[in-house]
Amino acid sequence: MELTIFDQNNPRLIKAFKHAINGLIIAFGNERNLKIHAVIALVTCILGLLLDITGTEWVAIMVCIALVITAELANTAIEKTMNFLHPSYHESVKTIKDIAAGMVLFAALCAGIVGLIIFIPKLMEVLVQVGS
């Protein structure tokens, strides 16, 4: 039996990728927080290029960016689902949404700590060089 899931002529696979890309376009087009995270990710990458971070540091930064964006996408999906299922206010829905938002906050705080660990020593080096 031949495995065809990776066949580029597989219409189901192509359709699945189209749906996924459409989801990203919708989310990034409509969700303010995703746009904010994307700008922060871009600034972080530019800073990484300017400060010539190591390959290992790039991996850590990229994992953090992926984690935060993924958490924000999941949070958005949870919020949209809850709004659809229960449009009026309900304390349980609020709790679900708060927990989902907490997921994003936790991911962003962890990413920020990783960023500080990577960038503070490099920025200090630059300041020492500029001061001497």
N, C-alpha and C positions, 0 to 999 in steps of 0.2 A: 504494500500500500504506500502510495507516494504522499508525502506531506506537502500540501499546497498553500499553507497559511502564509508563507513568505513569497509566494508567486505574485509578481507585480501585475499579472493579468487577473488576479482574484478580485472580482467585483465587490465581494463582501469586505475584504481588507481595505480596498480603496475607499469604500463608503464609510467604513469605521474611521479611517484617518480624516476624511472630510468632515465627519461629525465632530471629531476631537478638535480639529483646527477651527471649525466654526464656533465651538464652545469657548476656545481661547479668545477668539476675536470678539465674541459677545462679552465675555467677562472683562477683558482689558478695555473694551470700548465703553462699558457701562459702570464699572466699579471703581470708584474714586480710590479706595485703599490699594487696589491692585496697581493703579497708576503710580501711586506714591511709592509702593515697594519696588516697582520697575525703575523709577528714577533713582531711588537709593541704590539699587543693584548696579545701575549704569555708573553712578558716581563712584561706587566702590570699585568697580572694574577699572575705571579711569585712574583712580588712586593707586590701584594695584600695578597698573602699567607704569605710572610715573615713579613709583617707589621700587619697581623691579622686584616684586615679591617672588619667592621660590615656587617651584612646581608643587610642592606639598602645600604651601600656603594657598596657591590657586585652587587646589582640590578642596581645601577646607572652605574657602570663600564660595566656590561653586555649589558645594553641598549645602551650605547655609542659605544661599540664594534660592536653590531648589526647594529647600525645606520651607522657607517662609512663603514663597509663591504657592507651593502646593497646599500649605495650611490655609492660605487666604482663599484659594480656589475651593477647597473643601468647606470652609466657612460660608462662602457665597452660596454654594450648592445647598448647604444645610438651611441657611436663611431663606432662600427661594422656596425650598421644599416646605418648610414650616409655614411660610406666608401663604402658600398655595393650599396646604391642608387645613390651616386654621387662620383665616384672614383677620379675625377679630382678636383682641388682646386676650391672652390667657397666661396665667402665671407659669404653667409648665412649659409653654412655648418660649417664654422669656428665659427660663432657666436653660433650656436647650440652646438657645441663641447665645446666652452669656457664656456657656461652657465652650461653644464653638469659637467665640471671640477670644476666650482665654487661651485656646489652642494657638491662635495666631500670635497673641501677645507673648506667650511662652517661647514660641519659635523665634520671634523677632528679638526678644531679649537675649536668648542664647546666641543668635547670630551676631548681635551687637557686641557681646562679650568676646566672641571669637575675633571679630573685627578689631576690637581694642587690643587684644593680645597680639595680633599680627601687625597692626599699623602704629601703635604708640611707640614701640622701639625704633621703627624706621623713621617716623616723624621726628623723634628726639635726635637721631643721627643727623638728619637734615638741619635741624635747628643748631646743633653743635657746629656743623660745618659752616653754616651761614654766619654764626657768631664768632668764628675764629678767623 
